[in-house]
Amino acid sequence: MAAVRNLLNPDSPRPFAPVPYFWSDQHDMKFHAYGFLRGYDEVAVVEGDLKTRRFIAAHRKGDRLTSALSVGMPPKAIHPWRSAIADRRQWSAAVRGALAA
């Protein structure tokens, strides 16, 4: 996709910068994550609840969203966060958008 995007837009090329991703099934619990889950300044539960063990937690470094972790949620629940991380979305815009949804 990155190669085609740059081929079709030669005047504004963008470097290939994939968003790291992992998933794991641990017994009856599913984990999905995008971005780097280390070195963040803040973490906020943006969907779900820790008590139910079904949530999405977003991580901030500086004023940017850097990662998101999904625990016990359907895989598609975290997909919008991948785009926000890839776009280096500002923390306030990403979290405000999640809370408004």
Legacy VTK file of the C-alpha trace (Angstrom):
# vtk DataFile Version 3.0
C-alpha trace
ASCII
DATASET POLYDATA
POINTS 101 float
0.000 0.000 0.000
2.815 2.394 0.857
4.542 1.776 -2.488
1.331 2.356 -4.456
0.509 5.490 -2.440
3.957 6.922 -3.213
3.770 5.877 -6.863
0.431 7.666 -7.266
1.588 10.733 -5.296
5.209 11.344 -6.339
5.106 14.988 -5.216
4.289 14.039 -1.610
5.959 10.716 -0.823
5.641 9.269 2.667
8.064 6.777 4.195
6.968 3.225 4.861
6.292 3.179 8.594
4.261 0.154 9.662
2.538 0.207 13.038
3.802 -2.665 15.206
1.068 -5.191 16.041
0.690 -8.279 18.158
-2.087 -10.509 19.357
-2.328 -13.399 21.747
-5.018 -15.736 23.024
-4.420 -16.704 26.641
-7.015 -19.296 27.655
-10.313 -17.418 27.263
-8.723 -13.931 27.039
-7.779 -12.134 23.809
-5.066 -9.458 23.659
-4.451 -7.179 20.655
-2.065 -4.230 20.535
-0.847 -1.608 18.078
2.177 0.630 18.572
4.917 0.576 21.190
3.700 -0.327 24.670
6.816 1.009 26.432
8.004 4.411 27.497
4.618 6.126 27.566
3.742 9.129 29.747
0.108 8.286 30.371
-2.392 5.478 29.888
-6.180 5.857 29.809
-8.965 3.306 29.534
-10.919 4.659 26.567
-13.472 1.884 26.175
-14.820 -0.834 28.447
-13.927 -1.407 32.070
-10.973 -2.898 33.952
-13.266 -4.702 36.394
-14.918 -6.699 33.610
-11.520 -7.440 31.995
-12.863 -6.073 28.689
-11.257 -2.757 27.745
-9.104 -0.724 25.389
-6.280 1.284 26.928
-4.602 4.083 24.961
-1.033 5.261 25.661
0.418 8.749 25.266
3.991 9.952 24.828
4.249 13.740 24.775
1.171 15.019 22.970
0.806 11.979 20.650
-1.084 8.713 20.798
1.590 6.003 20.605
-0.194 2.713 21.260
-3.406 0.947 22.171
-4.016 -2.338 23.958
-7.247 -4.305 23.720
-8.064 -6.917 26.352
-11.076 -9.188 26.012
-12.601 -7.085 23.227
-13.465 -8.197 19.684
-10.478 -7.698 17.321
-12.302 -5.087 15.230
-12.725 -2.856 18.298
-9.058 -1.817 18.183
-8.775 -1.324 14.404
-9.628 2.423 14.454
-6.756 2.976 16.877
-4.248 1.624 14.329
-5.029 4.468 11.940
-4.825 7.032 14.714
-1.404 5.696 15.767
-0.142 5.612 12.167
-1.320 9.216 11.661
0.474 10.283 14.867
-2.798 11.751 16.063
-2.686 14.190 18.939
-3.636 12.621 22.255
-6.478 15.008 23.013
-8.110 14.456 19.606
-7.777 10.652 19.812
-9.127 10.350 23.338
-11.877 12.936 22.810
-12.990 11.051 19.691
-13.067 7.735 21.611
-15.060 9.160 24.479
-17.523 10.819 22.121
-18.197 7.544 20.273
LINES 1 102
101 0 1 2 3 4 5 6 7 8 9 10 11 12 13 14 15 16 17 18 19 20 21 22 23 24 25 26 27 28 29 30 31 32 33 34 35 36 37 38 39 40 41 42 43 44 45 46 47 48 49 50 51 52 53 54 55 56 57 58 59 60 61 62 63 64 65 66 67 68 69 70 71 72 73 74 75 76 77 78 79 80 81 82 83 84 85 86 87 88 89 90 91 92 93 94 95 96 97 98 99 100
